[in-house]
Amino acid sequence: MPLTVPQQISIGALCALYTSNELESGTRHGGVIDPKLPHLIYAVNQGLKWLYELDTTDSDLVPIGNYLISICRQQFRAQGVLALNNGGTVAPITPNNPPPNDIDFIVSSTSLIPTGDTEIYLDGTGGPDLRGYDIDFFRGSQVQYTTPQQGGAAYYSWNNVTGLLRLLPTVGGQALVDEPMRISPKTGGGATVVPTQEYPIVITSADFEADGVTYLNSLIVGDQLFLLANNVPNPALFAPTDFVYVSGGIEIILSAFNANVFDYTIVINKIN
């Protein structure tokens, strides 16, 4: 008997938790897990739940529900749990997102801060994203100061909005080969909180730019996204086949897509 949409939603919620726990514990129930899979399951599940609550007869529920079940690694385990609970439903569970840990490394030509370099952006583009946190910075076993030192000794500067860490002075502060370093994130102490986007986002045709295909929102920049849309051949939209990331947002590249002509409702969710 085919699964109902509420059953699919419950299975998706459990599978997001199971897969997240597999990654956290290091236990694999067959095969290698993509680290983004728990977030993808969660995103698709949230979109399916939103659409079902909006219209229980929507024709897009079938392909979205089928896709959700296809990516659930532990579908049958989840079905067994639900059967023991008389088919009850469970609330979607957000996958674990642990806080930043200390970053320890030995300076080399391939380390986080390579030999001879004096700065790095810790904004998620080439390493961890520490924006919004204060940090303690260690060279060797010595905590470093953020003010110039007598005799030209090394110190550093940290911008918790842009994520720029600079080793100072510019001449003499360079990272030295085989030098132990530690970056220790911490909250409080006046740390600037970087604005973040809450997901899911629900947008309509009115939210697109004048070109009818571009949606701009600076808070989604850098996030890996999954979209669910109505009035398109396949409601599940992925980059780069259905949309692409552009400066400040996304651009839908589906043939005949035009928010100036058609009425769309699109759910945007974050995968990673």
C-alpha positions as CSV (number, residue, x, y, z in Angstrom):
1,M,0.0,0.0,0.0
2,P,1.5,3.4,-0.9
3,L,2.6,5.6,1.9
4,T,0.4,8.6,2.8
5,V,1.9,12.1,2.9
6,P,1.7,12.3,6.7
7,Q,3.5,8.9,6.9
8,Q,6.2,10.2,4.5
9,I,6.6,13.3,6.6
10,S,7.0,11.2,9.8
11,I,9.5,8.9,8.0
12,G,11.5,11.9,6.8
13,A,11.7,13.4,10.2
14,L,13.0,10.2,11.7
15,C,15.5,9.6,8.9
16,A,16.9,13.1,9.2
17,L,17.6,12.3,12.9
18,Y,19.0,8.8,12.2
19,T,21.3,10.0,9.4
20,S,22.5,12.9,11.6
21,N,23.2,10.5,14.4
22,E,25.2,8.2,12.1
23,L,27.4,11.1,11.1
24,E,27.9,12.2,14.7
25,S,28.7,8.8,16.1
26,G,30.8,7.6,13.1
27,T,28.6,4.5,12.8
28,R,27.6,3.7,9.2
29,H,24.7,1.5,8.4
30,G,25.9,0.6,4.9
31,G,27.9,2.8,2.5
32,V,29.3,6.3,2.8
33,I,27.1,9.2,4.0
34,D,27.2,12.6,2.3
35,P,27.6,15.1,5.2
36,K,24.9,17.2,3.7
37,L,22.3,14.3,3.5
38,P,20.7,15.0,6.9
39,H,20.1,18.6,6.0
40,L,18.8,17.7,2.5
41,I,16.3,15.2,4.1
42,Y,15.2,17.9,6.6
43,A,14.8,20.5,3.9
44,V,12.7,18.3,1.6
45,N,10.6,17.1,4.5
46,Q,9.9,20.7,5.6
47,G,8.9,21.6,2.1
48,L,6.6,18.6,1.9
49,K,5.0,19.4,5.2
50,W,4.5,23.1,4.3
51,L,2.9,22.1,1.0
52,Y,0.6,19.5,2.6
53,E,-0.6,22.0,5.2
54,L,-1.3,24.5,2.4
55,D,-3.2,22.1,0.2
56,T,-3.7,18.4,0.8
57,T,-4.7,17.8,-2.8
58,D,-1.8,19.5,-4.5
59,S,-0.5,17.4,-7.4
60,D,3.2,18.2,-6.5
61,L,2.9,16.2,-3.2
62,V,3.4,12.9,-5.0
63,P,6.7,13.6,-6.7
64,I,8.1,15.5,-3.7
65,G,7.1,12.7,-1.3
66,N,8.5,10.0,-3.6
67,Y,11.8,11.9,-3.8
68,L,11.9,12.3,0.0
69,I,11.5,8.5,0.5
70,S,14.2,7.8,-2.1
71,I,16.8,9.7,-0.1
72,C,15.9,8.2,3.3
73,R,18.6,5.7,4.0
74,Q,16.7,4.2,7.0
75,Q,13.2,4.2,5.6
76,F,12.3,0.8,6.8
77,R,13.7,1.4,10.3
78,A,11.6,4.5,10.5
79,Q,8.5,2.7,9.3
80,G,9.0,0.0,12.0
81,V,9.2,2.7,14.7
82,L,6.0,4.3,13.5
83,A,4.3,0.9,13.3
84,L,5.1,0.3,17.0
85,N,3.6,3.6,17.8
86,N,0.4,2.9,15.8
87,G,1.4,5.0,12.9
88,G,1.8,8.2,15.0
89,T,3.6,11.2,13.6
90,V,6.8,12.9,14.9
91,A,7.9,16.5,14.6
92,P,10.7,17.3,12.2
93,I,14.1,17.4,13.9
94,T,16.8,19.8,12.9
95,P,20.2,18.0,12.4
96,N,22.9,18.7,14.9
97,N,25.1,21.8,14.3
98,P,27.9,21.7,16.9
99,P,29.5,25.0,18.0
100,P,32.9,25.9,16.6
101,N,35.8,24.0,18.3
102,D,39.4,25.2,18.8
103,I,41.4,25.1,15.6
104,D,44.9,23.7,16.0
105,F,47.5,23.5,13.3
106,I,51.2,23.5,12.5
107,V,52.2,26.1,9.9
108,S,53.3,24.7,6.6
109,S,52.8,25.5,2.9
110,T,49.3,23.9,3.0
111,S,48.1,24.8,6.5
112,L,45.1,27.1,7.3
113,I,47.5,30.0,7.5
114,P,50.4,29.0,5.1
115,T,54.0,29.8,5.8
116,G,54.8,33.5,5.1
117,D,51.2,34.6,5.1
118,T,49.9,37.4,7.4
119,E,46.1,37.2,7.0
120,I,43.1,34.9,6.4
121,Y,39.4,35.4,6.1
122,L,37.5,32.9,8.4
123,D,34.2,33.5,6.7
124,G,33.4,30.1,5.4
125,T,34.9,30.6,2.0
126,G,38.2,28.8,2.5
127,G,37.9,27.5,6.0
128,P,35.7,27.7,9.0
129,D,33.2,30.5,9.5
130,L,33.9,32.3,12.7
131,R,32.1,35.6,12.0
132,G,30.1,36.7,15.0
133,Y,32.6,35.2,17.5
134,D,35.5,36.7,19.4
135,I,38.6,34.6,19.4
136,D,41.8,34.0,21.4
137,F,44.8,33.5,19.2
138,F,47.9,31.5,20.2
139,R,51.3,31.3,18.6
140,G,53.3,28.5,20.2
141,S,51.8,28.2,23.6
142,Q,51.5,32.0,24.1
143,V,48.2,33.8,23.8
144,Q,48.7,36.8,21.6
145,Y,47.8,40.4,22.2
146,T,45.6,42.7,20.0
147,T,47.8,45.8,20.6
148,P,51.3,46.6,19.3
149,Q,54.0,45.2,21.6
150,Q,57.4,46.6,22.5
151,G,60.3,45.6,20.4
152,G,58.1,44.8,17.4
153,A,56.8,41.6,18.9
154,A,54.0,39.8,17.1
155,Y,50.3,40.6,17.8
156,Y,47.1,40.3,15.8
157,S,43.8,41.9,14.8
158,W,40.4,40.2,14.5
159,N,37.3,41.6,12.8
160,N,34.3,39.5,13.9
161,V,32.1,41.0,11.2
162,T,34.2,40.2,8.2
163,G,36.1,37.3,9.7
164,L,39.5,38.8,8.9
165,L,42.4,37.6,11.1
166,R,45.6,39.6,10.5
167,L,49.0,38.7,11.9
168,L,50.9,41.8,12.8
169,P,53.1,43.7,12.3
170,T,52.9,43.2,8.5
171,V,56.7,42.9,8.4
172,G,57.8,40.4,11.1
173,G,54.4,38.9,11.9
174,Q,54.3,36.3,9.2
175,A,53.4,32.7,9.9
176,L,56.6,30.7,10.4
177,V,57.1,27.2,9.2
178,D,56.5,24.5,11.9
179,E,55.0,27.1,14.2
180,P,52.1,25.8,16.3
181,M,49.0,28.0,16.2
182,R,45.6,27.8,17.8
183,I,42.4,29.8,17.0
184,S,40.0,29.5,19.9
185,P,36.4,30.9,19.2
186,K,34.4,32.2,22.1
187,T,31.1,34.0,22.6
188,G,30.5,37.1,24.6
189,G,32.9,39.9,25.2
190,G,31.1,42.2,22.8
191,A,31.1,39.8,19.8
192,T,29.1,41.2,16.9
193,V,26.2,38.9,15.9
194,V,26.2,38.4,12.2
195,P,22.6,38.5,10.8
196,T,21.5,35.1,9.6
197,Q,18.5,33.9,7.5
198,E,15.8,31.8,9.1
199,Y,14.6,28.9,7.0
200,P,12.4,28.0,5.3
201,I,11.7,31.2,3.3
202,V,8.4,31.4,1.3
203,I,8.5,33.8,-1.6
204,T,6.1,34.6,-4.4
205,S,6.4,36.1,-7.9
206,A,6.2,39.6,-6.3
207,D,9.6,39.0,-4.6
208,F,11.5,38.6,-7.8
209,E,13.5,41.4,-9.5
210,A,12.3,43.1,-12.7
211,D,13.8,40.4,-14.9
212,G,11.4,37.9,-13.5
213,V,14.0,35.2,-12.7
214,T,16.3,36.7,-10.0
215,Y,15.6,36.7,-6.3
216,L,18.0,38.8,-4.2
217,N,18.6,38.3,-0.5
218,S,22.0,39.0,1.0
219,L,21.3,36.7,3.9
220,I,21.2,33.6,1.7
221,V,24.6,34.2,0.1
222,G,26.9,31.4,0.8
223,D,24.2,28.9,1.8
224,Q,23.5,25.8,-0.2
225,L,19.8,25.8,-1.1
226,F,17.0,23.5,-2.1
227,L,13.8,24.9,-3.6
228,L,10.2,23.7,-4.0
229,A,8.1,25.5,-6.5
230,N,4.6,25.3,-8.0
231,N,3.7,25.8,-11.7
232,V,6.9,24.2,-12.9
233,P,7.4,20.7,-14.5
234,N,9.4,19.3,-11.5
235,P,8.7,21.0,-8.1
236,A,12.1,20.1,-6.6
237,L,14.7,22.5,-7.8
238,F,18.5,22.1,-7.5
239,A,21.5,24.1,-8.4
240,P,23.0,24.3,-11.0
241,T,20.5,22.6,-13.2
242,D,17.4,24.5,-12.2
243,F,18.8,27.7,-10.6
244,V,22.3,29.2,-10.2
245,Y,23.8,31.3,-7.5
246,V,24.4,35.0,-8.5
247,S,25.8,38.0,-6.7
248,G,23.3,38.7,-3.9
249,G,21.0,35.8,-4.4
250,I,19.8,33.2,-7.0
251,E,18.6,33.1,-10.6
252,I,16.0,30.6,-11.8
253,I,17.2,29.2,-15.1
254,L,14.2,26.9,-16.0
255,S,12.9,27.3,-19.5
256,A,9.8,29.6,-19.6
257,F,10.1,30.6,-16.0
258,N,8.9,34.2,-15.6
259,A,7.6,35.7,-12.4
260,N,6.3,38.6,-14.4
261,V,3.9,36.4,-16.2
262,F,3.1,33.4,-13.9
263,D,2.2,33.2,-10.2
264,Y,4.7,31.2,-8.3
265,T,5.0,30.2,-4.6
266,I,8.5,28.9,-3.8
267,V,9.8,27.5,-0.6
268,I,13.6,28.0,-0.1
269,N,15.3,25.8,2.4
270,K,19.0,25.4,3.4
271,I,20.8,22.1,2.8
272,N,24.1,22.7,4.6
